[in-house]
Amino acid sequence: MRRDARAFWLKSPGQSEVRDVVLPEPGDDDVVVRTLFSGVSRGTESLVFRGGVPQSQHTAMRAPFQDGEFPGPVKYGYLSVGVVEEGPQRLTGRTVFCLYPHQSRYVVPASAVTPVPDAVPAERAVLAGAVETAVNALWDAAPLIGDRIAVVGAGMIGCSVAALLARYPGVRVQLVDSEPARADLAKALGVDFALPEDALGDCDLAVHASASEAGLARSLELLAPEGTALELSWYGDRRISLPLGEAFHSGRLVLRGSQVGRVSPARRSSRTYADRLALSLDLLADPALDALITGECAFEELPSVMPKIASGELPGLCHRVRYDARGGAGTV
């Protein structure tokens, strides 16, 4: 039996298409997944689409099931939710999450998929990657009860961090963004909102996720003495400058990077990647996180939509991709 599918490919920077693909024959320990939804990781996938991945990071930035090489042709992505059509009995018929590119059907080892909890709709499960990044960031940051915290940048990652911090007892959390309309989003997540110039200072922790030089500088400015700025943004091949004069040294400030590619050292000895992802999916039972999904398109529309996402013409947070119920070309 031949299994066919459709896959989104970046032919070269700024040029993409949907291609027909023939799936490999699944082995005894594999699953065949029919995709229901995938999510566009707006920041990273925009950099990939524009050809902005530095050559020095080509290996580090590979997605788990990426085909091709940067800058292209490349099949890239890692937020896929689908139904197991074939595989071990314990998984057949289950809705699962997988770090797979945008493709209508695929074959992966059974160990590469994570069951989505019954309390989490498949439509929301595409946020698992963002929430996993937030979980890792908070393991890195280790906020304490009563901390004063600013989250600078109300994108998908910043909002995920803010949503989790809203559950911490006694903390003051303020979501900071230059777009006034994000105030409604902050309200939906249960946190305060401020424009950069109005943000509350004297923070113990500032989590930066705006991917802008101005945002990182403002994060440092908001810190109390001996406070920490946790940098979640990735700038690709862009260089930025920082105000490391002024109060940086006298305030003994800390600037620390966090990245989801490795489990935080704070939990590395006791948590696996699978543990972290399973926790993130459990946290998605909160319907407030639906506010992070701000757009949707059909899979076949993705080549016309990605340029608008990458250029900023189509703003928003998570863009969800909807697949045909048949999962592409099917079987022959």
TORVEXTI-192048 format. One record per residue: residue in three letters; x, y, z of N, C-alpha, C in turn. Coordinates in steps of 0.2 Angstrom, whole numbers, plus 5000, padded with zeros to 4 digits. Layout:
ALAXYZXYZXYZ
...
END
This chain:
MET500449945000500050005000500450065000
ARG500350114995500750174995500350234999
ARG500650265003500350315007500650385004
ASP500250425002500350494999500250545004
ALA500550605003500350665008500550725004
ARG500450785007500650845005501050885010
ALA501650915008502050945012502251015010
PHE502351065015502551135014503251135014
TRP503551165008504251175007504451245006
LEU505051265009505351325007505851315002
LYS505651334996506151324990506751364991
SER506751424992507251474993506951524998
PRO507451575001507151625005506551665001
GLY506051665004505451705002505051664997
GLN505251604995504851564990504651494993
SER504051484993503751414996503251384991
GLU503151324993502651284989502351224993
VAL501851194991501651134994501751074988
ARG502051024991502350974986501950904988
ASP501850864983501650794984502250754987
VAL502150714992502650664994502350594995
VAL502850544995502650474996502950455003
LEU502550435007502850415014503150355014
PRO503650345018504050275019503550225022
GLU503750165021503350115024503450115031
PRO502950115036503050115043503350045045
GLY503750055050504049995054503549975059
ASP503849925063503449895068503349945074
ASP503849985075503850035080503650105078
ASP503350115072503150175069502450185070
VAL502250255069501550275069501450315062
VAL500850305059500650345054500150395057
VAL500350465056499850515059499550555053
ARG498950565054498550615050498450675053
THR498750735050498750795053498050825054
LEU497950855059497350895060497450965060
PHE497950995064498151065064498951065065
SER499251115062499951135064499951205066
GLY500451225069500551295071501151325068
VAL501151395066501751425064502051455070
SER502651435071503051475076503351535073
ARG502951595074503051655070503751685070
GLY504051685076504751715076505251675072
THR505351605074505851565071505651555064
GLU505051535062504851515055504951575051
SER504851635053504951695049505651705047
LEU506051695052506851695051507051645046
VAL506751585046506951535041506651555035
PHE506051585034505751595028506151655024
ARG506351705028506751755026507551735024
GLY507751675026508451655025508851685030
GLY508651695036509051735041509351695046
VAL509351625045509751585050510451585049
PRO510951605053511651615052511951545050
GLN512451545046512751485044513051445050
SER513251485055513551455061513051415065
GLN512351425064511851395068511351345064
HIS511651335058511251285054511151215057
THR511651195060511551125064511151135070
ALA511251185074510851195080510151205079
MET509951245073509251255072508851205068
ARG509151145067508851095063508251075068
ALA507651065064507051045068507150965068
PRO506750935072506850855073506750815067
PHE506250835063506150795057506150845050
GLN506650885051506750935045507050895039
ASP506850915033507150885027507450945024
GLY508050935020508350985017508851025022
GLU509151075019509651115023509451195022
PHE509651235027509551305026510051335021
PRO509951385017509251425018508751395014
GLY508851335010508351305006508651265000
PRO508251224997507551194999507551165006
VAL507051175010507051155017506251145019
LYS506151085022505451075025505551085033
TYR505251135035505351155042504751165046
GLY504751155053504151165057504251115063
TYR503851125068503851085074503251085078
LEU502651105076502051115080501551075076
SER501451005077500950975073500550925078
VAL499850935076499450895080499050845076
GLY498950785077498550745072498350675076
VAL498050635072497750575074498150515072
VAL498350465076498650405074498250365070
GLU498350345064497950305060498250235060
GLU498850225061499150155061499750155066
GLY499850105070500350095075500150055080
PRO500550055086500350015092499650025094
GLN499349975097498649985099498550035104
ARG499050055108498950105114498950175111
LEU499150185105499150245101498650255096
THR498450205093497950205087497350235089
GLY497150295085496550325087496650385091
ARG497250395094497350445099497550505096
THR497450565098497650635096498350645099
VAL498850665095499550665098499850735095
PHE500350755099500750805097501450785094
CYS501750815089502350795087502750855084
LEU503450855085503850905082503950895075
TYR503450895071503450885064503350945060
PRO503650955054503451015049502751005047
HIS502551055043501851065040501751015035
GLN501450955036501350905032500650865033
SER500250845028499650825029499650755033
ARG500150715032500150645035500950625035
TYR501150595040501850575041501950515045
VAL502550485044502750425048503350445052
VAL503250425059503750435064503850385069
PRO504350375072504350325078503850345083
ALA503550285086503050295091503250345096
SER503950335098504250375103504250445102
ALA504150475096504150545094503450575095
VAL502950545097502350575098502150575105
THR501750625107501550625114500750635114
PRO500450595117499650595118499450665121
VAL498950695117498650755120498150735125
PRO498150765131497650745136496950755134
ASP496450725137495750725134495550795136
ALA495750835141495550895143495750955138
VAL496250935133496550985129496250975122
PRO495951025119495651015112496251015107
ALA496150975102496750975097496851045094
GLU496351085094496451155091496951195095
ARG496951185102497351215107498051185107
ALA498151125106498751085107499351105103
VAL499151145097499751175093500151225097
LEU499951245103500251295107500851255112
ALA500851195111501251155116502051175115
GLY502251195109502951215109503051285112
ALA502551325112502651395115502651385123
VAL502151345125502151335132502751295135
GLU502951245131503651215133504151265134
THR504251305129504751355130504651395136
ALA504051415138503951455144504051415150
VAL503951345150504051305156504851305157
ASN505251295152505951295152506251355155
ALA505951415152506151485154506051495162
LEU505451465164505351475171505751435176
TRP505951375173506451335177507051365177
ASP507251405172507851445172507851505177
ALA507251535176507251595180507051585188
ALA506751535189506551515196506251575200
PRO505651605198505351655201505151635208
LEU505151685213504951665220504251695221
ILE503951675227503351705229503451775231
GLY503051815228503051885230503551925225
ASP503751895220504251935215503851985211
ARG504252035209503952085205504252065198
ILE503852055193504052025186503752065181
ALA504252085176503952115169504152065164
VAL503652055160503752015154503652055148
VAL504252075145504252125139504252085133
GLY503652105129503552075122502952025123
ALA502352045120501752015121501651965115
GLY502151935112502151885107501951815110
MET501951765106501751705108502151675114
ILE502751685114503151665119503051705126
GLY503151765125502951815131502351805134
CYS501851795130501151785133501051715136
SER501451665133501451595137501751605144
VAL502351645144502651655150502251685155
ALA501851745153501451775157500851735160
ALA500551695155500051655157500251605163
LEU500851575162501051535168501251565174
LEU501551625173501651665179501051695183
ALA500451695179499851725182499651665188
ARG499851605188499651555192500151555199
TYR500651595198501151595204500851635210
PRO500851615216500551655222500951715223
GLY500551775224500851835227501351875222
VAL501351855216501851895211501451945208
ARG501852005206501652055202501852045195
VAL501452025191501652015184501352065179
GLN501752095175501552145171501752135164
LEU501352125159501452115152501652175149
VAL502152185146502452255143502452245135
ASP502152295132502152285124502052355121
SER502252375116502152435113501552445109
GLU501152385108500552385105499952395110
PRO499552445110499052455116498552405115
ALA498352375109497852325109498052255112
ARG498652245114498852185118498552195125
ALA498352245127498052255134497452205135
ASP497052195130496452145130496752075131
LEU497352065128497651995128497851985135
ALA498152035138498452025145497852015150
LYS497352045149496752035153496451965153
ALA496451945146496251875145496651825149
LEU497351835150497751795153497851805160
GLY497551855163497451865170498051905173
VAL498351945169498951985171498852065169
ASP499252105172499152175171499552195164
PHE499452255161499752275155500052345156
ALA500552355152500852425152501252435145
LEU501152495143501652515137502352525140
PRO502852515136503552515139503652575143
GLU503452635141503552695145503252695152
ASP502652655152502252655158502452595163
ALA502852555161502952495165503252505172
LEU503052465176503252475183503952445184
GLY504452485187505052465188505252425195
ASP505852425197506052385203505852315203
CYS505952285197505752215196506352165198
ASP506152115201506652055203506852025196
LEU506352015192506451975186506152015180
ALA506452015174506152035168506351985163
VAL505751955160505851905155505751945148
HIS506251945144506251975137506051935132
ALA505551945128505351905122505051945116
SER505352005115505052055110505552045104
ALA506152015104506552005099506752075096
SER506852125100507052195098507552225103
GLU507952265100508552295104508252335110
ALA507652375108507352425112507052385118
GLY506752325117506452285122506952255127
LEU507452235125507952215129508252265134
ALA508352325130508652385134508152405140
ARG507452405138506952425143506952365148
SER507052305147507052255152507552265157
LEU508152285155508652305160508552365164
GLU508152415161508052475164507452455170
LEU507052405169506552395174506752355180
LEU507452335180507652295185507852325192
ALA507652295197507952325204508652305204
PRO509052335209509752305210509752235211
GLU510252205207510352125207509852085204
GLY509452125200508852085197509152055191
THR508752005188508951965182508451985176
ALA508851985170508451995164508551925160
LEU508051885159508051825155507851835148
GLU508351825144508251835137508051775133
LEU507451775130507151725126507151735119
SER507251795117507251815110507851785106
TRP507751765100508251745096508351795090
TYR508851815088508951875083509251845077
GLY509351785076509651755070510251795068
ASP510351825062510951855060510951925061
ARG510551955065510552025067510952035073
ARG511352095073511752115079511352165083
ILE511452165089511052215093511552245098
SER511452305101511852345106511452345112
LEU511852345118511552355124511852405128
PRO511452435133511652485138511952455144
LEU512552435143512952395148513352445152
GLY513252515151513552565156512952575160
GLU512852645161512252665166512252625172
ALA511652585174511652555180511852485180
PHE512052455174512152385174512652355179
HIS513252395179513752365184513552385191
SER513352455192513252475199512652435202
GLY512152415198511652375200511752305201
ARG512352285198512552215198511952165195
LEU511752195189511252155185511452095182
VAL511052055181511151985177510751985171
LEU511151965165510851955159510951885157
ARG510451845157510451775156510051745150
GLY510351705146510051675140509651615142
SER509051595139508751535140508451515133
GLN508551445132508351425125508051355126
VAL507551335123507151275124507551205121
GLY508051215117508451165115508751115120
ARG508851135126509051095131508651105137
VAL508551055141508151055147508551095152
SER508251145155508551185160508951155165
PRO509551175166510051145171509651135178
ALA509251175180508851165186508451105187
ARG508251075181507851015181508150955176
ARG508750965174509050925169509150855172
SER509350845178509450785182508850745183
SER508250775183507650745185507050745180
ARG507150785175506650785170506950775163
THR506550735159506750725152506450775147
TYR506550775141506250815136505450795136
ALA505350725136504650695136504250725142
ASP504650725148504250745154504050825153
ARG504550865150504350935149503850945145
LEU503750905139503250915134502550895137
ALA502550835141501950815144501650865149
LEU502150895153501950945157501551005153
SER501951025148501651075144500951065141
LEU500851005139500250985136499650985142
ASP499850965148499450965154499251035155
LEU499651085155499551155156499051185151
LEU499051155145498551185140497851165141
ALA497651135147496951125149496651195150
ASP497051245151496751315153496451345147
PRO495851355146495551385140495751455139
ALA496051495144496351565143496851565138
LEU497151505137497751505132497451515125
ASP496851505124496551505117496651575114
ALA496751625119496851695117497451705113
LEU497951655113498551655109498551635102
ILE497951605100497851595093497451645090
THR497751685085497451745083497351735075
GLY497451685072497351675065497351605063
GLU497051585057497051525055496951525047
CYS497251475044497151465037497151395035
ALA496951375029496951305027497651295024
PHE497851225025498551205023498751225016
GLU498351215012498451235005498551315004
GLU498351355008498451425008499151445011
LEU499451405014500151425018500651455013
PRO500751435007501251475003501051545002
SER500451565002500251635001500251675008
VAL500151635013500051665020500751675023
MET501251635022501851635025502251705024
PRO502251725017502551795016502251845020
LYS501651845021501251895025501451895033
ILE501551835035501751825042502451845043
ALA502951825038503651845039503751915038
SER503351955034503452025033503152065038
GLY502652035042502252075047501652105045
GLU501452085038500852115035500252075039
LEU500352015041499851975044500051975052
PRO499952025056500152015063499751965067
GLY499951965073499651915078500151875082
LEU499851825085500251775089500251705085
CYS499951655088500051595084499551595078
HIS499851575073499451565067499351485066
ARG498651465066498551395066498351375059
VAL498651315057498451285050498051235050
ARG497451235047496951185047497051135041
TYR496951065042497051015037496450985035
ASP496450965028495850925026495750865030
ALA495150845031494950795036495250725033
ARG495350725026495650665023496350655024
GLY496750705026497450705027497850705021
GLY497550735016497950735010497750685004
ALA498250665001498050614995497850544997
GLY498050525004497850465006498250405004
THR497950345003498350285001498150264994
VAL498550224991498450194985498550114986
END
